Amino acid sequence: MDKGQRAVIEAAVEQGWESVVTKKGVQLRSPDGVAIVGMHGTESDTNSLRLTISRMRRHGFVWPPPKKQGGRP
């Protein structure tokens, strides 16, 4: 997995998606249980990450993730 894929998976888990590791990559299941989106471990297509994000957005995924509030009061 590359850095971009890991960032998407981390953001999805923070938003309530379930991450399941498979032989070929990762399955991401939406919080409402309706969608299952697959992400291969090795991406040969340069657009595959963008297409995965668009499939997830159709089911409520927010990308880029909202900025965390923090810092000075």
Number of C-alpha atoms within 10 A of each C-alpha: 12 9 8 10 19 11 12 19 19 14 18 23 15 11 15 13 23 17 18 11 12 12 7 11 14 19 18 20 21 21 17 10 10 8 15 17 15 19 22 17 15 11 14 8 7 8 9 13 16 10 12 17 19 14 16 22 12 10 17 13 20 16 13 10 14 8 6 6 7 6 5 4 4
